[in-house]
């Protein structure tokens, strides 16, 4: 799956394993931009094969959702990330499609609706 948004948080989860070996793990939170009801996503990364994007950057994250069940019946979910593509463009407001406006639609057709007796 993929999710595109702005990186709002970076959480380092690196540490030392029970065997005494160091490991690299981190999470990022992304939030959609320029939508009425923005959705957000928390993605886990393990290892140093993927570089963390800076907070505030636009990125597309590719991930696999996963739900695990413990022997005692406890259920939890994770989003395991495996690829990040940074968007080089600066975040901008969406451009309104001019063809969607009534004036543009009537000029394309070559006539206007004024003076016509339409039922709507």
C-alpha positions in Angstrom: 0.0 0.0 0.0 1.1 3.6 -0.3 0.3 6.9 1.5 1.3 10.4 0.5 1.6 13.2 3.0 3.8 15.5 5.0 6.1 14.1 7.6 5.0 15.6 10.9 6.9 13.5 13.4 10.0 11.3 13.6 10.4 8.9 16.5 13.7 7.1 17.1 13.1 3.6 18.5 16.7 2.3 18.2 18.4 0.5 21.1 20.1 -2.6 22.3 18.6 -6.0 21.9 18.3 -8.7 24.6 21.4 -10.3 23.1 23.3 -7.0 23.5 23.4 -6.1 19.8 22.4 -2.6 18.7 19.4 -2.2 16.3 18.0 0.6 14.3 14.2 1.2 14.4 12.1 4.4 13.9 8.6 5.6 13.2 7.3 8.5 11.1 3.9 10.1 11.1 2.5 11.4 7.9 -0.6 13.6 7.4 -2.4 14.2 4.1 -2.4 17.8 2.8 -5.1 19.9 1.1 -8.1 17.6 1.8 -11.1 18.5 3.8 -10.6 15.7 6.3 -6.9 14.8 6.4 -5.9 11.3 7.4 -2.7 10.4 9.1 -0.6 7.3 9.3 2.1 6.0 11.6 4.7 3.8 9.9 7.4 1.6 11.5 10.8 1.1 9.9 13.4 -1.4 11.0 17.0 -1.4 9.9 19.1 1.2 8.2 18.3 0.4 4.6 15.7 3.2 4.4 16.7 6.8 5.3 14.3 8.8 7.3 12.9 11.9 5.6 13.2 15.2 7.4 10.1 16.5 9.3 8.1 18.9 7.1 8.9 17.1 3.8 6.4 15.7 1.4 6.8 11.9 0.9 5.2 8.8 -0.4 5.5 5.9 1.9 5.0 2.3 0.8 4.0 -0.1 3.6 2.4 -3.4 4.5 -0.3 -3.3 7.2 -0.2 -6.2 9.7 -2.3 -7.4 12.6 -0.9 -9.8 15.1 -2.6 -11.9 17.8 -0.7 -13.0 20.9 -1.3 -16.4 22.6 -3.3 -14.6 25.3 -5.7 -13.1 22.7 -4.3 -9.6 22.6 -4.5 -8.0 19.1 -2.4 -5.2 17.8 -1.6 -3.7 14.4 1.5 -2.3 12.7 2.3 -0.6 9.4 5.7 -1.9 8.3 7.3 0.5 5.9 9.6 -0.7 3.2 10.2 2.3 0.8 10.0 6.1 1.0 10.0 8.4 -2.0 10.6 12.1 -1.3 8.5 14.6 -3.3 10.9 17.3 -4.6 8.1 19.8 -5.1 7.3 22.4 -2.4 3.8 21.9 -0.9 1.3 24.1 -2.6 -2.4 24.7 -2.5 -4.3 22.7 -5.1 -5.1 24.4 -8.4 -8.8 24.6 -9.2 -9.7 23.0 -12.5 -11.0 25.8 -14.8 -13.1 23.3 -16.8 -15.1 22.6 -13.7 -16.4 26.2 -13.4 -19.7 27.0 -15.1 -18.3 29.8 -17.2 -15.6 27.7 -18.7 -18.0 24.9 -19.4 -20.3 27.2 -21.4 -17.5 28.8 -23.3 -16.3 25.4 -24.4 -19.7 24.5 -25.7 -20.0 27.7 -27.7 -23.3 28.8 -26.1 -24.5 30.0 -22.8 -27.5 28.8 -20.8 -28.8 32.3 -20.3 -32.2 32.8 -21.9 -33.0 29.1 -22.1 -36.0 27.7 -20.2 -34.4 24.7 -18.5 -36.2 22.7 -15.8 -33.2 22.9 -13.4 
